[in-house]
Amino acid sequence: MTASENIILSMDASGIKIDNKKEEAINLMKSVGLKETYVNRKVLRISGGEQQRVAIARSLSYNPKMIVADEPTGNLDKQTEKEIMDIFKKLAHEDKKCVIIVTHSQNVCGMVDVVYDLKLVKS
């Protein structure tokens, strides 16, 4: 699928009425730092950071109040990791979304507002 088809599929699955889905997909892509030239690119032919941006845009396609991201920066370089985290910070601080990130990365933990450290307790 292309980046826009990927996002539109999420719109279709959500059942929310959107007049121009392609236009909305383009706007969502721009909001996460992807240029309009990515609209027709196959998702499997773009970088990991670009794929992560498409995934974030897809998650925003039905305007959720909460986003749960599992290892969203796991295979990214440090610069791209920061860019992805900046998107999540904007979503939390400016767009007032609840963003929950599950990670093993101490670097990511240093970029968030609150950290909950889960530990296995043997009984």
C-alpha positions in Angstrom: 0.0 0.0 0.0 1.0 3.6 -0.4 1.4 6.0 2.5 -2.0 7.6 1.8 -3.8 4.3 1.2 -2.4 3.1 4.6 -3.9 6.1 6.3 -7.2 6.0 4.4 -7.6 2.3 5.3 -7.6 3.4 9.0 -10.2 6.0 8.2 -12.4 3.4 6.6 -12.0 1.0 9.5 -12.9 3.7 12.0 -16.3 4.4 10.4 -15.9 8.1 10.9 -17.3 10.3 8.1 -14.6 12.2 6.3 -15.5 14.1 3.1 -12.2 14.0 1.3 -10.1 11.2 2.7 -7.1 11.7 0.4 -6.9 15.4 1.3 -7.2 14.5 5.0 -4.5 11.9 4.6 -2.2 14.5 3.0 -2.9 16.9 5.9 -2.1 14.2 8.5 1.1 13.3 6.7 2.2 17.0 6.6 1.4 17.3 10.4 3.9 14.5 11.1 6.6 16.0 8.9 6.1 14.1 5.6 6.0 16.0 2.4 3.1 15.6 -0.1 5.5 13.7 -2.4 5.2 10.7 -0.1 1.4 10.3 -0.8 2.0 7.7 -3.5 5.1 6.1 -2.1 4.8 2.4 -1.1 5.2 2.2 2.7 7.7 -0.7 2.4 9.9 1.5 0.2 10.4 4.4 2.7 12.8 4.6 5.7 11.9 3.4 9.2 11.4 7.0 10.4 9.1 7.7 7.5 7.2 4.5 8.2 6.8 5.6 11.8 5.4 9.0 10.7 2.9 7.2 8.5 1.9 5.0 11.5 1.4 8.1 13.7 -0.6 9.8 10.9 -2.7 6.6 10.6 -3.3 6.6 14.4 -4.5 10.2 14.2 -6.9 9.6 11.3 -9.8 9.0 13.6 -8.9 11.7 16.2 -8.3 9.6 19.2 -7.9 11.0 22.7 -5.1 8.5 23.5 -2.2 7.1 21.6 -0.3 4.0 22.8 3.0 3.5 21.0 5.0 0.3 21.6 8.7 0.9 21.0 8.1 3.7 18.4 11.8 4.5 18.1 13.2 1.0 18.4 15.1 0.8 15.1 15.7 4.5 14.5 18.9 6.6 14.6 19.2 9.2 17.3 18.2 12.2 15.2 15.1 10.4 13.8 14.3 9.2 17.3 14.3 12.8 18.5 12.1 13.9 15.6 9.5 11.2 16.4 9.6 12.1 20.1 9.0 15.7 19.2 5.9 14.7 17.3 4.6 12.8 20.4 5.5 15.8 22.6 3.5 18.1 20.3 0.5 15.7 20.4 0.6 15.6 24.2 1.4 19.2 25.0 -0.3 21.2 22.1 -3.0 18.8 20.9 -3.8 17.5 24.4 -3.6 13.8 23.5 -2.7 11.2 26.1 0.4 9.6 24.7 1.7 6.4 26.3 5.0 5.1 25.1 6.2 1.6 25.9 10.0 1.4 25.6 13.2 -0.1 26.8 15.2 3.0 25.7 16.7 5.1 28.5 17.2 7.8 25.9 13.4 7.9 25.2 12.7 7.8 29.0 14.8 11.0 29.3 12.5 12.8 26.8 9.1 12.1 28.4 7.1 13.8 31.2 6.5 10.8 33.4 8.2 7.4 33.6 6.7 4.3 35.1 9.3 1.6 35.6 7.6 -1.8 35.5 9.4 -4.6 37.4 8.7 -8.3 37.8 8.0 -9.1 41.4 8.5 -12.8 42.3 6.1 -14.1 44.9 
